[in-house]
C-alpha cells in the first residue's frame, strides 16, 4: 500500500485517467474528489463490499421453484392431434 501526504488541492494520479484530489481537510476527516473516465465505476469501499457480498449470497441461493418438476418441451404437434 502506498501512503502519501497531500494538502488541499494536491492530487494523486492513477493509471487509466483516474485522479484523486484532496478538496478539504478538517476535524471530521478528509474530503476527496475523484475524476475518472465515464466507463470507470467509482464506489465507496463499503458500497463495493456490500455488492460483492450480495452477489456471493445470490450465487449460493438455489434457483426459485427448484422443487417444481419440469417436462420436456416438444417442438411438433402432440400425438393426440395427429
N, C-alpha and C positions, 0 to 999 in steps of 0.2 A: 504494500500500500504506500502510495506517495503522500506525504504530508507536507503541505506548503503553507506559508503565512502570506496572506493577501490583505490589502487595505481596500477601503471602499473605492470602487472604480477600477480596481485591478482585475485581471481576468486570467482564466486558465483555458487553454485551447486543447481540445481533444481531437484526434483524427476524425475525419468524416464531416468536418464543418461544424463541430459542436463546440460552443463556448460557454463557460460558466463565469459569470460576473458577480462580484460582491457588490450588492446595491446598498446595504446598510448594516451596521452593527449596533448592538445595544444590550441592555440588561436581559432582554427576552431572547436573545440569540442573534444569529447572523441571517440576513436575507440574501438569497442568491437568485440571480436571473439566469435562465438557461436559453441559449439560442441554438436551434438545431434545424436542419432541413425538414421540410414538410413530411417526408416519409419516415422520419425517425420518431418513434414513440418515446415520450419522456414521462416517467411516472415517479411519484414519491415511493420510497422503499417499502413502506407499509402497504401501499396500494398494490405494488408489484407482488409482494409476498401473499397478499390476500387472493389475488388472481391465480397465482401458482397453486395455492392450497385448494381453491375451488376447482381448478382443473384436475388436480390429482384426485380429489374426492369424487368428481364426476366420472373419472376413468375407472374408479373402483366400484361404482354403483352398477348393479346388474341392470340390463335393459328393462324398460317398463313392459308389463304383460308377459313376463318370461314364462309363466305357467300356462299360458293360453296355447293349446295345440294349434299347429298350422297345417293346412292341407296344401298339397302341391297345386300349382296353377297350371291348367292345361290350355294350350293355345287354340285347339279346334273345338268344334261343337261336341257336346256330350253324346254318348252312345244312345241315350234315350231319344234324342231329337232326330236321329237318322232313321 
